[in-house]
Structures are given as structure tokens and as C-alpha cells.
Amino acid sequence: MNTTTHNTGTLDGSVLSHAIWADDGRRLAEFYAAALGNSVGEPYPDEHGNAVAYPVTVGNTAYIFYTSASFTAPDWPGQDLPFHMDLAVPDVAAAEKRLLELGATKPDFQPGGEHWTVLLDPSGQPVCISQAQPS
């Protein structure tokens, strides 16, 4: 019996990392590491040996926060977002307070009502926090 699998056009891939640009990758990595109860890993250098990319690993996925001199924060909510983070937390009020202490800001526009709170991370990119669902 032939057990060869036929290629159906799908891949058995998995997400290794997400790369997120900012004006200060280290600061953004430290912000998200604190938000996720983690630490910043060893930075990756550019072609000149300067540290420019800072990993924060959560489970099997790494978030790489990259310093880009040409980075411009999106004009949210005026612009559509190609990407943003959603964080589930056990206590939204406590998380909001801590993230604001870490450098986030809270915009007036809050489209989530009682479902989620939008903050802007230190790079000016939206991050939403919501109540974690019981497991």
C-alpha cells in the first residue's frame, strides 16, 4: 500500500516569530516583556554589529522588536492598522494602570466599549487589553 502523502498545496508551517518595528525597539521590547511577564532576550545586531532587534519569547513564539530610524507610528484611528496586539489579562484595570506606568497612553477613542480597552504602546501603536477567559 502506498502511504505517500499527496501535496494538496498546504504547508505544515508554524509561526516562529512576529517582527514589530518601532523607533526604539529595546524600549518596546521592555514594555511588552513587562506586560507579558517575561524578559528581553539577547539582541540581534545589524550588519555593523549594533544591537537593533530585541526578542521577547512567549511559549514557542518570539516577538522581535526592531529599531527602525524611519518608523512612524500609525495615525490611529484615522488609518487602518496592518497589525496590533491584543492581550488577555486577569485584571483589566490593574493591567491598564501598569501599562500606563510602563509608558503606554490611553486615547480618547475607545471602540471596544466594555469588551476591550485600547492603549497606545510607547511606539504609538495600538494594543488592546481585555479580560482573560477562565480556563
N, CA, C and O atoms as CSV, one atom per row, in Angstrom:
chain,resi,resn,atom,element,x,y,z
A,1,MET,N,N,0.838,-1.170,0.000
A,1,MET,CA,C,0.000,0.000,0.000
A,1,MET,C,C,0.884,1.235,0.000
A,1,MET,O,O,1.845,1.309,0.766
A,2,ASN,N,N,0.578,2.178,-0.829
A,2,ASN,CA,C,1.366,3.401,-0.947
A,2,ASN,C,C,0.899,4.387,0.119
A,2,ASN,O,O,-0.269,4.775,0.139
A,3,THR,N,N,1.812,4.795,1.007
A,3,THR,CA,C,1.463,5.741,2.076
A,3,THR,C,C,1.991,7.137,1.786
A,3,THR,O,O,2.051,7.976,2.685
A,4,THR,N,N,2.370,7.390,0.558
A,4,THR,CA,C,2.871,8.705,0.177
A,4,THR,C,C,1.748,9.729,0.277
A,4,THR,O,O,0.652,9.507,-0.236
A,5,THR,N,N,2.019,10.838,0.931
A,5,THR,CA,C,1.035,11.912,1.039
A,5,THR,C,C,1.125,12.773,-0.207
A,5,THR,O,O,2.216,13.154,-0.630
A,6,HIS,N,N,-0.013,13.076,-0.786
A,6,HIS,CA,C,-0.040,13.928,-1.959
A,6,HIS,C,C,-0.054,15.381,-1.540
A,6,HIS,O,O,-0.731,15.750,-0.580
A,7,ASN,N,N,0.679,16.192,-2.242
A,7,ASN,CA,C,0.751,17.621,-1.946
A,7,ASN,C,C,-0.576,18.268,-2.343
A,7,ASN,O,O,-0.960,18.254,-3.512
A,8,THR,N,N,-1.256,18.825,-1.371
A,8,THR,CA,C,-2.529,19.489,-1.645
A,8,THR,C,C,-2.367,20.998,-1.668
A,8,THR,O,O,-3.362,21.722,-1.711
A,9,GLY,N,N,-1.143,21.484,-1.642
A,9,GLY,CA,C,-0.908,22.911,-1.685
A,9,GLY,C,C,-0.825,23.561,-0.316
A,9,GLY,O,O,-0.594,24.766,-0.222
A,10,THR,N,N,-1.009,22.793,0.740
A,10,THR,CA,C,-0.910,23.364,2.078
A,10,THR,C,C,0.449,23.048,2.680
A,10,THR,O,O,1.093,22.060,2.327
A,11,LEU,N,N,0.861,23.893,3.580
A,11,LEU,CA,C,2.122,23.696,4.287
A,11,LEU,C,C,1.827,23.354,5.732
A,11,LEU,O,O,0.796,23.756,6.271
A,12,ASP,N,N,2.705,22.631,6.346
A,12,ASP,CA,C,2.568,22.336,7.774
A,12,ASP,C,C,3.473,23.274,8.554
A,12,ASP,O,O,4.316,22.836,9.336
A,13,GLY,N,N,3.288,24.582,8.330
A,13,GLY,CA,C,4.131,25.580,8.974
A,13,GLY,C,C,3.605,25.986,10.333
A,13,GLY,O,O,2.483,25.653,10.714
A,14,SER,N,N,4.423,26.699,11.040
A,14,SER,CA,C,4.025,27.288,12.313
A,14,SER,C,C,4.679,28.657,12.419
A,14,SER,O,O,5.686,28.926,11.765
A,15,VAL,N,N,4.105,29.514,13.243
A,15,VAL,CA,C,4.658,30.854,13.405
A,15,VAL,C,C,5.877,30.773,14.319
A,15,VAL,O,O,5.786,30.294,15.449
A,16,LEU,N,N,6.993,31.235,13.832
A,16,LEU,CA,C,8.226,31.269,14.603
A,16,LEU,C,C,8.356,32.586,15.354
A,16,LEU,O,O,8.721,32.616,16.529
A,17,SER,N,N,8.051,33.678,14.653
A,17,SER,CA,C,8.177,34.984,15.294
A,17,SER,C,C,7.314,36.015,14.579
A,17,SER,O,O,6.875,35.819,13.446
A,18,HIS,N,N,7.090,37.107,15.276
A,18,HIS,CA,C,6.430,38.280,14.725
A,18,HIS,C,C,7.432,39.422,14.852
A,18,HIS,O,O,8.003,39.620,15.924
A,19,ALA,N,N,7.652,40.166,13.791
A,19,ALA,CA,C,8.572,41.307,13.826
A,19,ALA,C,C,7.745,42.587,13.891
A,19,ALA,O,O,6.824,42.791,13.100
A,20,ILE,N,N,8.089,43.433,14.837
A,20,ILE,CA,C,7.354,44.665,15.060
A,20,ILE,C,C,8.346,45.816,15.049
A,20,ILE,O,O,9.302,45.822,15.825
A,21,TRP,N,N,8.126,46.782,14.182
A,21,TRP,CA,C,9.026,47.919,14.043
A,21,TRP,C,C,8.630,49.016,15.016
A,21,TRP,O,O,7.462,49.157,15.377
A,22,ALA,N,N,9.622,49.788,15.432
A,22,ALA,CA,C,9.399,50.918,16.336
A,22,ALA,C,C,10.575,51.867,16.222
A,22,ALA,O,O,11.607,51.526,15.643
A,23,ASP,N,N,10.417,53.057,16.776
A,23,ASP,CA,C,11.543,53.988,16.789
A,23,ASP,C,C,12.598,53.565,17.803
A,23,ASP,O,O,13.764,53.937,17.666
A,24,ASP,N,N,12.213,52.791,18.820
A,24,ASP,CA,C,13.137,52.285,19.844
A,24,ASP,C,C,12.730,50.852,20.182
A,24,ASP,O,O,11.898,50.617,21.059
A,25,GLY,N,N,13.326,49.915,19.478
A,25,GLY,CA,C,12.981,48.507,19.649
A,25,GLY,C,C,13.221,48.001,21.061
A,25,GLY,O,O,12.429,47.209,21.574
A,26,ARG,N,N,14.289,48.439,21.692
A,26,ARG,CA,C,14.585,47.984,23.053
A,26,ARG,C,C,13.503,48.444,24.017
A,26,ARG,O,O,13.018,47.655,24.828
A,27,ARG,N,N,13.122,49.709,23.938
A,27,ARG,CA,C,12.086,50.226,24.837
A,27,ARG,C,C,10.777,49.466,24.631
A,27,ARG,O,O,10.101,49.121,25.599
A,28,LEU,N,N,10.419,49.204,23.371
A,28,LEU,CA,C,9.187,48.493,23.100
A,28,LEU,C,C,9.273,47.044,23.580
A,28,LEU,O,O,8.299,46.514,24.115
A,29,ALA,N,N,10.412,46.406,23.399
A,29,ALA,CA,C,10.609,45.040,23.898
A,29,ALA,C,C,10.465,44.999,25.416
A,29,ALA,O,O,9.834,44.090,25.954
A,30,GLU,N,N,11.040,45.967,26.102
A,30,GLU,CA,C,10.932,46.012,27.564
A,30,GLU,C,C,9.480,46.211,28.000
A,30,GLU,O,O,9.042,45.613,28.983
A,31,PHE,N,N,8.737,47.042,27.279
A,31,PHE,CA,C,7.327,47.273,27.568
A,31,PHE,C,C,6.541,45.969,27.461
A,31,PHE,O,O,5.820,45.600,28.388
A,32,TYR,N,N,6.680,45.268,26.327
A,32,TYR,CA,C,5.920,44.039,26.132
A,32,TYR,C,C,6.423,42.905,27.013
A,32,TYR,O,O,5.627,42.069,27.441
A,33,ALA,N,N,7.713,42.853,27.293
A,33,ALA,CA,C,8.221,41.834,28.221
A,33,ALA,C,C,7.570,42.011,29.590
A,33,ALA,O,O,7.155,41.030,30.209
A,34,ALA,N,N,7.479,43.241,30.064
A,34,ALA,CA,C,6.831,43.505,31.353
A,34,ALA,C,C,5.347,43.168,31.283
A,34,ALA,O,O,4.802,42.598,32.229
A,35,ALA,N,N,4.682,43.509,30.178
A,35,ALA,CA,C,3.260,43.239,30.022
A,35,ALA,C,C,2.967,41.742,30.008
A,35,ALA,O,O,1.911,41.307,30.467
A,36,LEU,N,N,3.897,40.962,29.486
A,36,LEU,CA,C,3.698,39.526,29.335
A,36,LEU,C,C,4.397,38.708,30.421
A,36,LEU,O,O,4.403,37.478,30.366
A,37,GLY,N,N,4.988,39.395,31.412
A,37,GLY,CA,C,5.656,38.684,32.496
A,37,GLY,C,C,6.875,37.926,32.035
A,37,GLY,O,O,7.109,36.793,32.455
A,38,ASN,N,N,7.647,38.544,31.177
A,38,ASN,CA,C,8.801,37.883,30.581
A,38,ASN,C,C,9.997,38.822,30.619
A,38,ASN,O,O,9.954,39.869,31.265
A,39,SER,N,N,11.052,38.449,29.930
A,39,SER,CA,C,12.231,39.302,29.849
A,39,SER,C,C,12.687,39.410,28.405
A,39,SER,O,O,12.287,38.620,27.550
A,40,VAL,N,N,13.520,40.388,28.150
A,40,VAL,CA,C,14.067,40.602,26.813
A,40,VAL,C,C,15.283,39.701,26.639
A,40,VAL,O,O,16.158,39.649,27.503
A,41,GLY,N,N,15.329,39.000,25.523
A,41,GLY,CA,C,16.463,38.119,25.239
A,41,GLY,C,C,17.647,38.880,24.680
A,41,GLY,O,O,17.636,40.108,24.599
A,42,GLU,N,N,18.660,38.137,24.299
A,42,GLU,CA,C,19.864,38.723,23.712
A,42,GLU,C,C,19.513,39.415,22.399
A,42,GLU,O,O,18.852,38.820,21.548
A,43,PRO,N,N,19.948,40.663,22.222
A,43,PRO,CA,C,19.592,41.388,20.997
A,43,PRO,C,C,20.322,40.845,19.767
A,43,PRO,O,O,21.386,40.234,19.863
A,44,TYR,N,N,19.714,41.088,18.630
A,44,TYR,CA,C,20.310,40.740,17.345
A,44,TYR,C,C,20.966,41.985,16.766
A,44,TYR,O,O,20.383,43.068,16.812
A,45,PRO,N,N,22.170,41.844,16.221
A,45,PRO,CA,C,22.863,43.008,15.664
A,45,PRO,C,C,22.510,43.243,14.192
A,45,PRO,O,O,22.042,42.347,13.489
A,46,ASP,N,N,22.754,44.488,13.754
A,46,ASP,CA,C,22.646,44.788,12.329
A,46,ASP,C,C,23.979,44.439,11.671
A,46,ASP,O,O,24.849,43.840,12.302
A,47,GLU,N,N,24.133,44.811,10.423
A,47,GLU,CA,C,25.349,44.470,9.680
A,47,GLU,C,C,26.602,45.160,10.220
A,47,GLU,O,O,27.716,44.781,9.856
A,48,HIS,N,N,26.437,46.168,11.082
A,48,HIS,CA,C,27.573,46.878,11.669
A,48,HIS,C,C,27.839,46.440,13.109
A,48,HIS,O,O,28.726,46.980,13.770
A,49,GLY,N,N,27.078,45.473,13.588
A,49,GLY,CA,C,27.258,44.970,14.945
A,49,GLY,C,C,26.471,45.718,16.009
A,49,GLY,O,O,26.606,45.428,17.197
A,50,ASN,N,N,25.645,46.684,15.593
A,50,ASN,CA,C,24.821,47.436,16.548
A,50,ASN,C,C,23.557,46.653,16.882
A,50,ASN,O,O,22.898,46.114,15.993
A,51,ALA,N,N,23.226,46.595,18.159
A,51,ALA,CA,C,22.004,45.913,18.576
A,51,ALA,C,C,20.794,46.684,18.042
A,51,ALA,O,O,20.646,47.878,18.304
A,52,VAL,N,N,19.931,45.994,17.292
A,52,VAL,CA,C,18.762,46.657,16.700
A,52,VAL,C,C,17.466,45.874,16.868
A,52,VAL,O,O,16.388,46.442,16.693
A,53,ALA,N,N,17.535,44.607,17.197
A,53,ALA,CA,C,16.337,43.779,17.302
A,53,ALA,C,C,16.364,43.039,18.633
A,53,ALA,O,O,17.364,42.423,19.002
A,54,TYR,N,N,15.238,43.113,19.345
A,54,TYR,CA,C,15.184,42.607,20.717
A,54,TYR,C,C,14.061,41.593,20.848
A,54,TYR,O,O,12.892,41.942,20.679
A,55,PRO,N,N,14.399,40.321,21.152
A,55,PRO,CA,C,13.367,39.287,21.217
A,55,PRO,C,C,12.725,39.172,22.600
A,55,PRO,O,O,13.374,39.334,23.633
A,56,VAL,N,N,11.432,38.887,22.575
A,56,VAL,CA,C,10.680,38.506,23.764
A,56,VAL,C,C,9.960,37.221,23.372
A,56,VAL,O,O,9.132,37.226,22.461
A,57,THR,N,N,10.270,36.128,24.050
A,57,THR,CA,C,9.691,34.838,23.703
A,57,THR,C,C,8.546,34.505,24.647
A,57,THR,O,O,8.674,34.605,25.868
A,58,VAL,N,N,7.430,34.108,24.059
A,58,VAL,CA,C,6.252,33.693,24.807
A,58,VAL,C,C,5.858,32.324,24.262
A,58,VAL,O,O,5.453,32.205,23.105
A,59,GLY,N,N,5.973,31.308,25.082
A,59,GLY,CA,C,5.715,29.950,24.603
A,59,GLY,C,C,6.717,29.603,23.519
A,59,GLY,O,O,7.926,29.701,23.729
A,60,ASN,N,N,6.219,29.199,22.366
A,60,ASN,CA,C,7.086,28.846,21.239
A,60,ASN,C,C,7.214,29.966,20.222
A,60,ASN,O,O,7.775,29.760,19.146
A,61,THR,N,N,6.705,31.146,20.543
A,61,THR,CA,C,6.714,32.248,19.594
A,61,THR,C,C,7.559,33.391,20.120
A,61,THR,O,O,7.467,33.758,21.291
A,62,ALA,N,N,8.374,33.945,19.256
A,62,ALA,CA,C,9.185,35.106,19.608
A,62,ALA,C,C,8.586,36.356,18.967
A,62,ALA,O,O,8.118,36.329,17.829
A,63,TYR,N,N,8.613,37.423,19.707
A,63,TYR,CA,C,8.245,38.741,19.194
A,63,TYR,C,C,9.547,39.512,19.107
A,63,TYR,O,O,10.239,39.689,20.109
A,64,ILE,N,N,9.879,39.968,17.920
A,64,ILE,CA,C,11.133,40.674,17.688
A,64,ILE,C,C,10.806,42.146,17.511
A,64,ILE,O,O,10.102,42.520,16.573
A,65,PHE,N,N,11.311,42.979,18.400
A,65,PHE,CA,C,11.055,44.413,18.361
A,65,PHE,C,C,12.278,45.086,17.747
A,65,PHE,O,O,13.360,45.106,18.332
A,66,TYR,N,N,12.076,45.627,16.566
A,66,TYR,CA,C,13.157,46.120,15.721
A,66,TYR,C,C,13.196,47.639,15.720
A,66,TYR,O,O,12.177,48.296,15.507
A,67,THR,N,N,14.374,48.190,15.958
A,67,THR,CA,C,14.558,49.634,15.901
A,67,THR,C,C,14.709,50.066,14.445
A,67,THR,O,O,15.576,49.575,13.723
A,68,SER,N,N,13.853,50.990,14.031
A,68,SER,CA,C,13.876,51.500,12.669
A,68,SER,C,C,13.918,53.021,12.698
A,68,SER,O,O,13.027,53.661,13.256
A,69,ALA,N,N,14.947,53.596,12.100
A,69,ALA,CA,C,15.073,55.055,12.061
A,69,ALA,C,C,13.946,55.701,11.273
A,69,ALA,O,O,13.627,56.868,11.496
A,70,SER,N,N,13.341,54.960,10.357
A,70,SER,CA,C,12.277,55.530,9.528
A,70,SER,C,C,10.869,55.204,10.050
A,70,SER,O,O,9.878,55.500,9.381
A,71,PHE,N,N,10.778,54.605,11.223
A,71,PHE,CA,C,9.469,54.236,11.767
A,71,PHE,C,C,8.611,55.466,12.050
A,71,PHE,O,O,9.089,56.465,12.588
A,72,THR,N,N,7.356,55.374,11.683
A,72,THR,CA,C,6.360,56.386,12.005
A,72,THR,C,C,5.143,55.660,12.569
A,72,THR,O,O,4.624,54.733,11.946
A,73,ALA,N,N,4.695,56.078,13.738
A,73,ALA,CA,C,3.516,55.452,14.338
A,73,ALA,C,C,2.297,55.704,13.456
A,73,ALA,O,O,2.195,56.752,12.818
A,74,PRO,N,N,1.374,54.746,13.420
A,74,PRO,CA,C,0.164,54.962,12.623
A,74,PRO,C,C,-0.696,56.071,13.229
A,74,PRO,O,O,-0.656,56.316,14.435
A,75,ASP,N,N,-1.456,56.719,12.392
A,75,ASP,CA,C,-2.376,57.756,12.843
A,75,ASP,C,C,-3.706,57.082,13.145
A,75,ASP,O,O,-4.664,57.178,12.378
A,76,TRP,N,N,-3.739,56.401,14.276
A,76,TRP,CA,C,-4.933,55.660,14.668
A,76,TRP,C,C,-5.844,56.565,15.472
A,76,TRP,O,O,-5.344,57.286,16.335
A,77,PRO,N,N,-7.126,56.573,15.249
A,77,PRO,CA,C,-7.923,55.660,14.431
A,77,PRO,C,C,-8.111,56.099,12.985
A,77,PRO,O,O,-8.870,55.473,12.246
A,78,GLY,N,N,-7.433,57.164,12.571
A,78,GLY,CA,C,-7.586,57.677,11.214
A,78,GLY,C,C,-7.087,56.743,10.130
A,78,GLY,O,O,-7.571,56.800,9.000
A,79,GLN,N,N,-6.124,55.878,10.450
A,79,GLN,CA,C,-5.575,54.940,9.475
A,79,GLN,C,C,-5.936,53.516,9.878
A,79,GLN,O,O,-6.042,53.196,11.062
A,80,ASP,N,N,-6.121,52.678,8.880
A,80,ASP,CA,C,-6.292,51.257,9.155
A,80,ASP,C,C,-4.969,50.706,9.663
A,80,ASP,O,O,-3.898,51.191,9.297
A,81,LEU,N,N,-5.053,49.698,10.501
A,81,LEU,CA,C,-3.859,49.088,11.069
A,81,LEU,C,C,-3.541,47.774,10.371
A,81,LEU,O,O,-4.419,46.924,10.223
A,82,PRO,N,N,-2.295,47.596,9.942
A,82,PRO,CA,C,-1.933,46.307,9.366
A,82,PRO,C,C,-1.765,45.245,10.450
A,82,PRO,O,O,-1.793,44.048,10.162
A,83,PHE,N,N,-1.588,45.689,11.708
A,83,PHE,CA,C,-1.279,44.760,12.792
A,83,PHE,C,C,-1.440,45.492,14.121
A,83,PHE,O,O,-1.163,46.688,14.207
A,84,HIS,N,N,-1.878,44.797,15.133
A,84,HIS,CA,C,-1.817,45.309,16.505
A,84,HIS,C,C,-1.898,44.132,17.459
A,84,HIS,O,O,-2.303,43.036,17.071
A,85,MET,N,N,-1.517,44.356,18.691
A,85,MET,CA,C,-1.531,43.310,19.708
A,85,MET,C,C,-2.844,43.350,20.474
A,85,MET,O,O,-3.388,44.425,20.726
A,86,ASP,N,N,-3.348,42.190,20.842
A,86,ASP,CA,C,-4.466,42.027,21.765
A,86,ASP,C,C,-3.945,41.186,22.923
A,86,ASP,O,O,-3.465,40.071,22.719
A,87,LEU,N,N,-4.039,41.712,24.125
A,87,LEU,CA,C,-3.574,40.995,25.305
A,87,LEU,C,C,-4.754,40.646,26.197
A,87,LEU,O,O,-5.591,41.505,26.477
A,88,ALA,N,N,-4.833,39.402,26.644
A,88,ALA,CA,C,-5.830,38.964,27.607
A,88,ALA,C,C,-5.172,38.992,28.979
A,88,ALA,O,O,-4.098,38.423,29.172
A,89,VAL,N,N,-5.817,39.656,29.925
A,89,VAL,CA,C,-5.255,39.832,31.262
A,89,VAL,C,C,-6.291,39.442,32.316
A,89,VAL,O,O,-7.493,39.538,32.065
A,90,PRO,N,N,-5.836,39.000,33.496
A,90,PRO,CA,C,-6.790,38.616,34.531
A,90,PRO,C,C,-7.513,39.807,35.168
A,90,PRO,O,O,-8.622,39.650,35.678
A,91,ASP,N,N,-6.903,40.985,35.145
A,91,ASP,CA,C,-7.495,42.174,35.761
A,91,ASP,C,C,-7.224,43.368,34.850
A,91,ASP,O,O,-6.122,43.916,34.844
A,92,VAL,N,N,-8.232,43.765,34.085
A,92,VAL,CA,C,-8.058,44.819,33.088
A,92,VAL,C,C,-7.655,46.138,33.733
A,92,VAL,O,O,-6.752,46.810,33.234
A,93,ALA,N,N,-8.294,46.523,34.819
A,93,ALA,CA,C,-7.982,47.800,35.473
A,93,ALA,C,C,-6.537,47.827,35.968
A,93,ALA,O,O,-5.844,48.829,35.796
A,94,ALA,N,N,-6.078,46.737,36.580
A,94,ALA,CA,C,-4.697,46.669,37.068
A,94,ALA,C,C,-3.716,46.676,35.898
A,94,ALA,O,O,-2.670,47.322,35.970
A,95,ALA,N,N,-4.046,45.963,34.824
A,95,ALA,CA,C,-3.167,45.924,33.647
A,95,ALA,C,C,-3.084,47.301,33.003
A,95,ALA,O,O,-2.003,47.744,32.616
A,96,GLU,N,N,-4.220,47.978,32.886
A,96,GLU,CA,C,-4.219,49.319,32.309
A,96,GLU,C,C,-3.322,50.243,33.126
A,96,GLU,O,O,-2.501,50.970,32.567
A,97,LYS,N,N,-3.475,50.214,34.420
A,97,LYS,CA,C,-2.664,51.062,35.300
A,97,LYS,C,C,-1.175,50.764,35.114
A,97,LYS,O,O,-0.369,51.684,34.983
A,98,ARG,N,N,-0.810,49.476,35.103
A,98,ARG,CA,C,0.602,49.094,34.973
A,98,ARG,C,C,1.151,49.467,33.595
A,98,ARG,O,O,2.278,49.953,33.495
A,99,LEU,N,N,0.377,49.248,32.537
A,99,LEU,CA,C,0.849,49.579,31.187
A,99,LEU,C,C,1.019,51.086,31.024
A,99,LEU,O,O,1.940,51.534,30.340
A,100,LEU,N,N,0.149,51.863,31.639
A,100,LEU,CA,C,0.321,53.319,31.616
A,100,LEU,C,C,1.594,53.715,32.354
A,100,LEU,O,O,2.304,54.620,31.915
A,101,GLU,N,N,1.891,53.053,33.462
A,101,GLU,CA,C,3.147,53.306,34.193
A,101,GLU,C,C,4.364,52.951,33.348
A,101,GLU,O,O,5.420,53.570,33.477
A,102,LEU,N,N,4.212,51.951,32.483
A,102,LEU,CA,C,5.310,51.493,31.628
A,102,LEU,C,C,5.492,52.344,30.377
A,102,LEU,O,O,6.418,52.109,29.601
A,103,GLY,N,N,4.623,53.325,30.172
A,103,GLY,CA,C,4.799,54.226,29.037
A,103,GLY,C,C,3.691,54.223,28.013
A,103,GLY,O,O,3.775,54.951,27.023
A,104,ALA,N,N,2.650,53.427,28.215
A,104,ALA,CA,C,1.505,53.465,27.303
A,104,ALA,C,C,0.708,54.734,27.552
A,104,ALA,O,O,0.849,55.373,28.595
A,105,THR,N,N,-0.124,55.092,26.593
A,105,THR,CA,C,-1.076,56.192,26.754
A,105,THR,C,C,-2.452,55.662,26.389
A,105,THR,O,O,-2.576,54.648,25.701
A,106,LYS,N,N,-3.488,56.358,26.857
A,106,LYS,CA,C,-4.854,55.924,26.574
A,106,LYS,C,C,-5.532,56.978,25.706
A,106,LYS,O,O,-5.774,58.098,26.157
A,107,PRO,N,N,-5.838,56.617,24.461
A,107,PRO,CA,C,-6.530,57.576,23.591
A,107,PRO,C,C,-7.982,57.759,24.028
A,107,PRO,O,O,-8.555,56.895,24.693
A,108,ASP,N,N,-8.563,58.881,23.650
A,108,ASP,CA,C,-9.968,59.144,23.964
A,108,ASP,C,C,-10.892,58.167,23.238
A,108,ASP,O,O,-11.894,57.723,23.798
A,109,PHE,N,N,-10.555,57.835,21.994
A,109,PHE,CA,C,-11.394,56.943,21.197
A,109,PHE,C,C,-11.275,55.521,21.729
A,109,PHE,O,O,-10.188,54.943,21.713
A,110,GLN,N,N,-12.372,54.957,22.198
A,110,GLN,CA,C,-12.414,53.612,22.767
A,110,GLN,C,C,-13.549,52.820,22.102
A,110,GLN,O,O,-14.667,52.799,22.616
A,111,PRO,N,N,-13.269,52.167,20.958
A,111,PRO,CA,C,-14.323,51.490,20.215
A,111,PRO,C,C,-14.794,50.172,20.825
A,111,PRO,O,O,-15.793,49.613,20.372
A,112,GLY,N,N,-14.109,49.672,21.828
A,112,GLY,CA,C,-14.452,48.354,22.375
A,112,GLY,C,C,-15.533,48.343,23.418
A,112,GLY,O,O,-15.973,47.273,23.838
A,113,GLY,N,N,-15.979,49.518,23.854
A,113,GLY,CA,C,-16.992,49.562,24.898
A,113,GLY,C,C,-16.518,48.817,26.131
A,113,GLY,O,O,-15.425,49.077,26.635
A,114,GLU,N,N,-17.334,47.888,26.621
A,114,GLU,CA,C,-16.991,47.084,27.799
A,114,GLU,C,C,-16.156,45.854,27.443
A,114,GLU,O,O,-15.740,45.110,28.331
A,115,HIS,N,N,-15.907,45.634,26.139
A,115,HIS,CA,C,-15.237,44.412,25.701
A,115,HIS,C,C,-13.717,44.501,25.739
A,115,HIS,O,O,-13.054,43.519,26.074
A,116,TRP,N,N,-13.154,45.654,25.404
A,116,TRP,CA,C,-11.705,45.808,25.445
A,116,TRP,C,C,-11.362,47.284,25.600
A,116,TRP,O,O,-12.175,48.169,25.332
A,117,THR,N,N,-10.131,47.515,26.041
A,117,THR,CA,C,-9.596,48.865,26.203
A,117,THR,C,C,-8.432,49.021,25.244
A,117,THR,O,O,-7.575,48.143,25.151
A,118,VAL,N,N,-8.400,50.131,24.534
A,118,VAL,CA,C,-7.299,50.412,23.616
A,118,VAL,C,C,-6.311,51.336,24.316
A,118,VAL,O,O,-6.687,52.372,24.865
A,119,LEU,N,N,-5.045,50.943,24.285
A,119,LEU,CA,C,-3.946,51.799,24.721
A,119,LEU,C,C,-3.018,51.970,23.535
A,119,LEU,O,O,-3.090,51.208,22.570
A,120,LEU,N,N,-2.161,52.949,23.599
A,120,LEU,CA,C,-1.094,53.096,22.612
A,120,LEU,C,C,0.202,52.740,23.315
A,120,LEU,O,O,0.526,53.321,24.351
A,121,ASP,N,N,0.950,51.787,22.762
A,121,ASP,CA,C,2.214,51.390,23.386
A,121,ASP,C,C,3.232,52.524,23.247
A,121,ASP,O,O,2.938,53.523,22.592
A,122,PRO,N,N,4.409,52.398,23.839
A,122,PRO,CA,C,5.377,53.504,23.787
A,122,PRO,C,C,5.782,53.945,22.378
A,122,PRO,O,O,6.292,55.052,22.204
A,123,SER,N,N,5.563,53.093,21.371
A,123,SER,CA,C,5.889,53.496,19.997
A,123,SER,C,C,4.705,54.166,19.313
A,123,SER,O,O,4.826,54.614,18.173
A,124,GLY,N,N,3.549,54.244,19.998
A,124,GLY,CA,C,2.368,54.863,19.413
A,124,GLY,C,C,1.447,53.905,18.688
A,124,GLY,O,O,0.495,54.333,18.035
A,125,GLN,N,N,1.718,52.611,18.795
A,125,GLN,CA,C,0.892,51.620,18.125
A,125,GLN,C,C,-0.160,51.076,19.087
A,125,GLN,O,O,0.144,50.834,20.255
A,126,PRO,N,N,-1.395,50.879,18.613
A,126,PRO,CA,C,-2.445,50.374,19.487
A,126,PRO,C,C,-2.159,48.978,20.032
A,126,PRO,O,O,-1.613,48.116,19.343
A,127,VAL,N,N,-2.544,48.787,21.279
A,127,VAL,CA,C,-2.539,47.478,21.938
A,127,VAL,C,C,-3.845,47.411,22.726
A,127,VAL,O,O,-4.159,48.321,23.493
A,128,CYS,N,N,-4.598,46.340,22.536
A,128,CYS,CA,C,-5.879,46.191,23.215
A,128,CYS,C,C,-5.729,45.216,24.378
A,128,CYS,O,O,-5.046,44.197,24.273
A,129,ILE,N,N,-6.384,45.549,25.488
A,129,ILE,CA,C,-6.404,44.630,26.622
A,129,ILE,C,C,-7.837,44.251,26.923
A,129,ILE,O,O,-8.738,45.088,26.858
A,130,SER,N,N,-8.044,43.002,27.249
A,130,SER,CA,C,-9.378,42.518,27.585
A,130,SER,C,C,-9.266,41.469,28.676
A,130,SER,O,O,-8.186,40.956,28.968
A,131,GLN,N,N,-10.394,41.169,29.262
A,131,GLN,CA,C,-10.465,40.197,30.338
A,131,GLN,C,C,-10.135,38.802,29.815
A,131,GLN,O,O,-10.720,38.351,28.830
A,132,ALA,N,N,-9.201,38.122,30.469
A,132,ALA,CA,C,-8.875,36.741,30.098
A,132,ALA,C,C,-10.076,35.856,30.423
A,132,ALA,O,O,-10.732,36.034,31.449
A,133,GLN,N,N,-10.350,34.914,29.549
A,133,GLN,CA,C,-11.443,33.981,29.776
A,133,GLN,C,C,-10.979,32.883,30.728
A,133,GLN,O,O,-9.841,32.424,30.633
A,134,PRO,N,N,-11.836,32.462,31.632
A,134,PRO,CA,C,-11.448,31.387,32.557
A,134,PRO,C,C,-11.092,30.125,31.786
A,134,PRO,O,O,-11.732,29.795,30.788
A,135,SER,N,N,-10.065,29.421,32.259
A,135,SER,CA,C,-9.653,28.205,31.545
A,135,SER,C,C,-10.297,26.974,32.113
A,135,SER,O,O,-10.056,25.870,31.626
